[in-house]
Amino acid sequence: MENCLKVVVLGGDTAGKTSLILVKTKHKFPYRRVHRLADPTIVRTRIDGKTYTFSVWDTKKIELCEQLHSPGPGHTTDVFMLCFAVDDRPAFQALTHKWLPQLKTRFPFVPVVLVACKVDLRSYPSASSTTNHVTYEEGNAVAEQHGSIYCETSALHAEGVTECFNLSVRYADLNLDKRDSPGALCSCIPSRSRSYLHVHMVRPPDIPPEFEILSSTFANDWLETLKDNKHCDVTCLLQGQEFDANQVILCSASGFFCRLFQTGKVFTSIPTPVASFTRDVVSRHSTIQIDSSISLEVFKLVLEFLYTGSVSELGNNDDKRDIAMDLINVARMFELIELKTICENVLNEREYLNPSLGSAVCDRTGERLKDLFLNCVDTSDVVFIVKGKRLYANKVVLSTRCDVMTRMFSGNFKESKSELTEIEIPNFTTESFLLFLEYLYSDHVNFENADVFEILKIADMYCQTRLLTMCEYCVSRKAQSWTLRKRADLVFQVLLCVQPFNTVNLINWCLFELSKHTDKVRAHKDYGKLSEENRRAVEARGPLQGGRDKRPTHENHSYRKNCVIL
């Protein structure tokens, strides 16, 4: 049975430990004061390729916490997270001189992680707080003095939170062997009562596998295209240098460029950033002369914003403000409101707002890219023939978003006389393949009334891992509406359907559900169609011992092979 590590978070009332837990477990920051969490939260995560299950326990303020005054709770604790706020030096001194030594004395085999919370207050001190904040050097020195690990977090900005919990879990896992080894000390530990067991013990088998949808790579994909543009159809000239670009992304990210390519004229009441615009009708290649008043460094940042929705670091602290001011002026010329806002956030020391703004910009660019250029005959250079229907697309988008498409266009398909690359797509319906193309263009897909399993097959064929995880999650959500009587049979059919594909999360979820009905699964008429690996998994798991409504008892419950000290 898989171990469930116990993480206990200690600290004062104003340390921010509850906010830290909520940001980790609920992925949201409580902007209002919240009470202590009465129940533990179960978290399953992967760290360095290994799956961990741990429970996070919130506590009262440390002066009243029973963890330090009664021998019971510490027995099952695997790691303590001792929290303090960087703007509360008296609390830090109390932890340093009293509570940290006391933890080390009472629970010598339980590792302690010293956690600094609210580190954002160092950059934005309030009027009522002192500027005598605890520094990184001070916290790290105390941790090293007591043989602990030190980390810093900001729950408000979600910085360092995941890293802190991952570090604590790994630290606890590394110390399990030390705590399991001294068998002579086992007799001194009070036996657990039944009332204590159902409060402090967690049943990992009742926790279904999590579906983790991978993060979007939309911005990174287009940044790579900007750096190595093999399908450019736009050349921007500035101060004797050439910058390769693409009409599809310029028009999707900017209304200014969209009007420029549609009319060939600049309509603006402020100084125009474009000196001239020419377009070759035959080759469909455009040349844009940028006004020489714009610096090379600023224009590079403008292109980066158009492609990724964000800008990289604006230099060091000395010239950051100057570059940001110049970029604001150029953003007004190109009518890029979000770029102007990003620069203003940098000037006002609110850079933590820019990542969410960049995500919104990428979402909008993707939607406009889909609406303007997908299935548009005039601007397309590739056509997919699916069930006799023609779907028009753009090579630059397909090559940017799909490595398989990049290899297809590198020589396997020749240009036809109509300057369109024609590709025959067998075995898939037009509706499903169109939804796949919509995902490549916009990074989103609407699964309503869609054949999710066919989209899953397309995603697996074209190595779109993120779309694959989205399909897996959609199938698991639809399964929630299945009745208990039919669920086992339907889940079995799902497993048969997805086992040939790279759907690890969905296969694990199906095996988890089927482990509750092992006898029924083995008697199924199609049981022989399961892969050998999946059959071994079903037979090895067997039926779960008990259910959610059954509390473990002292006689039959065991989480580790050996007795755990403290």
Salt bridges, closest charged atoms under 4 A:
GLU2 OE1 - ARG44 NH1 3.53
ASP48 OD2 - ARG170 NH1 3.23
ASP78 OD1 - ARG179 NH1 3.10
ASP78 OD1 - ARG560 NH2 3.00
GLU138 OE1 - ARG89 NH2 2.91
GLU152 OE2 - ARG122 NH2 2.69
ASP173 OD2 - LYS50 NZ 3.03
ASP206 OD2 - ARG203 NE 3.27
ASP221 OD2 - ARG401 NH1 2.81
GLU335 OE2 - ARG259 NH2 2.74
GLU338 OE2 - ARG364 NH1 2.81
GLU344 OE2 - LYS340 NZ 2.67
ASP363 OD1 - HIS444 NE2 3.05
GLU367 OE1 - LYS370 NZ 3.27
GLU415 OE2 - LYS395 NZ 2.18
GLU422 OE2 - ARG390 NH2 3.45
ASP443 OD1 - ARG401 NH2 2.58
ASP443 OD1 - ARG466 NH1 3.28
ASP489 OD1 - HIS524 NE2 2.77
GLU513 OE1 - LYS516 NZ 3.86
ASP526 OD1 - LYS529 NZ 3.55
GLU532 OE2 - ARG536 NH1 3.27
GLU555 OE2 - ARG194 NH2 2.61
